[in-house]
Amino acid sequence: MNMFQQVVATNDNVEACKDVNIAIMIAGHSRKDGLDTKDLMSKNVSIYKDVASVLEQHAAADCKVLVVTNPANTNALILKDFAPSIPEKNITCLTRLDHNIALSLIAEKIKVPVSDVKNIIIWGNHYLHRYPDINHATVTIKNEEKPVKERIGDDHWLKTEFITNVQQRGSALNRSQKAKNSALSCASAACDHIHDWVYGTPKGKWVSMGVYSDGSYGIPKDIIHSFLVKCEKGKWSIVQEKKCIQCLELIYAMVGLTIDALTREKMVLAAKDLQEEISMAKSCLD
Ligand SMILES: NC(=O)c1ccc[n+]([C@@H]2O[C@H](COP(=O)([O-])OP(=O)(O)OC[C@H]3O[C@@H](n4cnc5c(N)ncnc54)[C@H](O)[C@@H]3O)[C@@H](O)[C@H]2O)c1
């Protein structure tokens, strides 16, 4: 059944937010407007402060929010601060574009379709220090699932060119396509984010989403940080770090992921970068 009914184009925030179940927030300025970081931030966080209360008052009670506008993690946090009655679980930001870029670079390197690669993680902020972690990623070739690291076998490339490419690909797209910038791949990533959030992620597969930190992996609490999540029945949950659990009376099992020293170092850097960005954003609102 085709659920699409109509498009309403409006510059009235109340009309735009009325009864919406899914809000994809793309309003704002981008670097192509020639703004420096502080000016861009100041303009965009003010937009998010203003729109937060409109969304809180007029959107559907269960509205799922995806913030795309940069600085995406921080705008999402500002939106939450100024819309306190929207549940934390309902406010997210887009890091799926970085996730998709990382998948495609790996697929290109191994020469397989992107759909054969899974479980890359983007940690941190949708900005300079976002960190693509391939330690748990796998590629399936002829029905055989193997670690990406093993298939690539070029540790130097993974630790250098690959990381830099993921971190800089968005701005490279902006430079190369000028006015069109990364809009199409960004739109496609936003669809992926909402699709998986609403319909769920397949068993054994996770995706990257900017979500409220509960302190998992030692990431500071109460910031919006990119984690690996799985989604089920319209809800996301963070895939947890390796720990020992009691599964039967006297039987213990190790579940979750292990984090290596390099990833831990990059995660700390990404979280620090994000906390500095949040302080700068809050100073713009004072
Ligand atoms: N998170 C990501 O992965 C990702 C990827 C690409 C772009 N982005 C960001 O998304 C944002 C949008 O990018 P774009 O290329 O579509 O920019 P754009 O300039 O083409 O579109 C932004 C739109 O927002 C509108 N706008 C400006 N102020 C507004 C306000 N106060 N209320 C309502 N609308 C307003 C503008 O008129 C414009 O139409 C930028 O901040 C960009 O950096 C994020």
The ligand as an SDF file (V2000), in Angstrom:
LIG
                    3D

 44 48  0  0  0  0  0  0  0  0999 V2000
   25.1430   14.9170    9.2660 N   0  0  0  0  0  0  0  0  0  0  0  0
   25.5290   14.7490    8.0040 C   0  0  0  0  0  0  0  0  0  0  0  0
   25.9940   13.6520    7.6220 O   0  0  0  0  0  0  0  0  0  0  0  0
   25.3950   15.8590    6.9790 C   0  0  0  0  0  0  0  0  0  0  0  0
   25.6600   15.6120    5.6260 C   0  0  0  0  0  0  0  0  0  0  0  0
   25.4720   16.6560    4.6930 C   0  0  0  0  0  0  0  0  0  0  0  0
   25.0450   17.9020    5.1330 C   0  0  0  0  0  0  0  0  0  0  0  0
   24.8500   18.1190    6.4720 N   0  0  0  0  0  0  0  0  0  0  0  0
   24.4000   19.4200    6.9840 C   0  0  0  0  0  0  0  0  0  0  0  0
   23.0200   19.5510    6.6990 O   0  0  0  0  0  0  0  0  0  0  0  0
   22.7040   20.9460    6.6360 C   0  0  0  0  0  0  0  0  0  0  0  0
   21.9280   21.2240    5.3760 C   0  0  0  0  0  0  0  0  0  0  0  0
   22.7800   21.0230    4.2570 O   0  0  0  0  0  0  0  0  0  0  0  0
   22.3080   21.4010    2.8000 P   0  0  0  0  0  0  0  0  0  0  0  0
   23.4000   21.0700    1.8900 O   0  0  0  0  0  0  0  0  0  0  0  0
   20.9320   20.8220    2.5690 O   0  0  0  0  0  0  0  0  0  0  0  0
   22.2060   22.9890    2.9460 O   0  0  0  0  0  0  0  0  0  0  0  0
   21.2980   23.9820    2.0880 P   0  0  0  0  0  0  0  0  0  0  0  0
   21.8930   25.3390    2.3350 O   0  0  0  0  0  0  0  0  0  0  0  0
   21.1660   23.4780    0.6770 O   0  0  0  0  0  0  0  0  0  0  0  0
   19.8480   23.8560    2.7470 O   0  0  0  0  0  0  0  0  0  0  0  0
   19.5730   24.3600    4.0200 C   0  0  0  0  0  0  0  0  0  0  0  0
   18.1730   24.9670    3.9790 C   0  0  0  0  0  0  0  0  0  0  0  0
   17.8610   25.4650    5.2910 O   0  0  0  0  0  0  0  0  0  0  0  0
   17.1040   26.6510    5.1130 C   0  0  0  0  0  0  0  0  0  0  0  0
   17.1350   27.4600    6.3260 N   0  0  0  0  0  0  0  0  0  0  0  0
   18.1110   28.3050    6.7610 C   0  0  0  0  0  0  0  0  0  0  0  0
   17.7410   28.8640    7.9350 N   0  0  0  0  0  0  0  0  0  0  0  0
   16.5240   28.3530    8.2600 C   0  0  0  0  0  0  0  0  0  0  0  0
   15.6310   28.5480    9.3420 C   0  0  0  0  0  0  0  0  0  0  0  0
   15.9270   29.3860   10.3660 N   0  0  0  0  0  0  0  0  0  0  0  0
   14.4540   27.8660    9.3420 N   0  0  0  0  0  0  0  0  0  0  0  0
   14.1560   27.0250    8.3210 C   0  0  0  0  0  0  0  0  0  0  0  0
   14.9500   26.8090    7.2640 N   0  0  0  0  0  0  0  0  0  0  0  0
   16.1320   27.4670    7.2330 C   0  0  0  0  0  0  0  0  0  0  0  0
   17.7640   27.3440    3.9250 C   0  0  0  0  0  0  0  0  0  0  0  0
   16.8690   28.2550    3.3390 O   0  0  0  0  0  0  0  0  0  0  0  0
   18.0570   26.1490    3.0020 C   0  0  0  0  0  0  0  0  0  0  0  0
   16.9770   25.8930    2.1370 O   0  0  0  0  0  0  0  0  0  0  0  0
   24.0430   21.6950    6.7130 C   0  0  0  0  0  0  0  0  0  0  0  0
   24.2400   22.1320    8.0510 O   0  0  0  0  0  0  0  0  0  0  0  0
   25.0670   20.6140    6.3510 C   0  0  0  0  0  0  0  0  0  0  0  0
   26.3220   20.8890    6.9230 O   0  0  0  0  0  0  0  0  0  0  0  0
   24.9960   17.1220    7.3970 C   0  0  0  0  0  0  0  0  0  0  0  0
  1  2  1  0
  2  3  2  0
  2  4  1  0
  4  5  1  0
  4 44  2  0
  5  6  2  0
  6  7  1  0
  7  8  2  0
  8  9  1  0
  8 44  1  0
  9 10  1  0
  9 42  1  0
 10 11  1  0
 11 12  1  0
 11 40  1  0
 12 13  1  0
 13 14  1  0
 14 15  2  0
 14 16  1  0
 14 17  1  0
 17 18  1  0
 18 19  2  0
 18 20  1  0
 18 21  1  0
 21 22  1  0
 22 23  1  0
 23 24  1  0
 23 38  1  0
 24 25  1  0
 25 26  1  0
 25 36  1  0
 26 27  1  0
 26 35  1  0
 27 28  2  0
 28 29  1  0
 29 30  1  0
 29 35  2  0
 30 31  1  0
 30 32  2  0
 32 33  1  0
 33 34  2  0
 34 35  1  0
 36 37  1  0
 36 38  1  0
 38 39  1  0
 40 41  1  0
 40 42  1  0
 42 43  1  0
M  CHG  2   8   1  16  -1
M  END
$$$$
